Amino acid sequence: MWSDELVRARLHVVTGKGGTGKTTVAAALAVALASGGGRTLLVEVEGRQGIAHLFDIPPLPYQERRIAVAPGGGEVRALAVDAEEALLDYFTMFYNLGFAARTLRRMGAIEFATTLAPGLRDVLLTGKVKEATTRAAKGVRTYDAVVLDAPPTGRVVRFLDVTRAMADLAKVGPIHNQSKGVVRLLHSADTAVHVVTLLEDMPVAETLDTVAELDLADLRPGAVLVNRARPSRLPAQSVTAAVNGQVHADRVRAGLLAAGLDLEPDVLDGLVAETVEHALRLDAEHHARARLADAGMPLIELPELTEPGGDGVDLGGIYELAEALRAQGVR
């Protein structure tokens, strides 16, 4: 379940192996955190406009826009962070170079700078996330929580920790101070990094590797969010029997006949084969859960809402997932 420490977190970073539904889960988490009158900001940094696609809205500009109303009167706003626009913010906020920055953009100097120093792009992106997370007016935070749809597990630690290197490079000045502020936020109890996974070998292995990398980098793991969890249609003792090849067609036929169903032999054989396949999947998922439990993080499960090969989760599905998160303590 969602722990008290996670309730106190203000920045929720969501990562996961490609194909696990990372963006969908981040959107559902933003809605869940806004439920009951809260205000959340959902941020993306990869330039894919995944949030706009999920909520069926036009592509997001570099502005915070309201995209959803949460149950209980809360609201979700969204922002697609653009590195170039973020750099212009830096020039304007710290050096009063708004006009000069526009000139640099026309010359292509900004693209040149971020290409010359690839880590600079991630510094700009995380800097904007930090600004939104800590922003306040008259002592009141603008957002109760910020949810970051972060890069996938393969590069999320490098993305989150690149600012520490930049702070070491820039020893003094506004960029140094801003970088140190980002480092403090990302390495504090105000930030939690959640990992989205499926109950399959490769996503589970990558999840465990990522948790270990987060620990080494002194970044705080949050929860493991198991997406597309499917219910068991067999009692535990039947799973064990089926995995061990102990499914007897005659007993299945007798049970079906008692229920008024008389199946053809080939149909019955197919049913037995599906039972064994289902049991093997359940057994594999049981072992996957055990491996994830060893990570020592809260384990949150989200139901599968679409059929295999379907078009993905729609807006109603996001609210359904948000409700599932709330039922497991997310607030």
C-alpha angles and dihedrals in degrees: 000000000000107000129225088248090059091048088059095049117105102188115053113191113197120199136158144152114288112275097027094104097255096159093045092052091046089053092048090049091052091053092046093051091049094050115113096033103310128138120225136177119216111204131191124190106177099079094237097118088224092151093055090050093050095049093039095237134129118279112291118250125213089278134092108256131182108244105166145016114226126216111275095031102293124136138217121213124189137208131188104205116217116198094217093051090045090054090052087053089054092051092048098043100041107025106023088235100136094133094041091049091056089051091051090052092054089050092051091239093132093056089046091052095050091046092049091050106029092183089061091072092059091045090055093048095048090044091059091048090052091050092053093046095052099035114125140167121208090348095307119116115238091221131030089209140002121211116201119202092210132192116282123280094267092070108012096104092051089047094051097041101043091090091065089061091047091052089054092049096048101054098180141013137052096310090052091050093046091048092051089051091053091049091051092051097045093047095044135089087258089075129064125181112213122196121212115210145162125229091256131111101251099044091045092050091048091047092054091047090051093050089053091049091049090053092050091050091049091243116143117246112217120186135330106238109204107204128200095017110178125209123246115250093191132066115247095255091052091052091055092047094048093048088054092051095254100134108126114203092205092057091047090050091049091052092048092048089052087055091050098258121126109184130191114253094250091050090049091050090052091050091052091049091051090049091055092046091049091049092050090052092049091050091050091048090049090056091045091055090050091053091049091048088059088066088071095227129126109273115218120184126206122194125245107253102179135053117251108279092019126141095260135253119327128209092274089053091055090057090047090053090046089054090051089052092050090050088059095052104272109151 
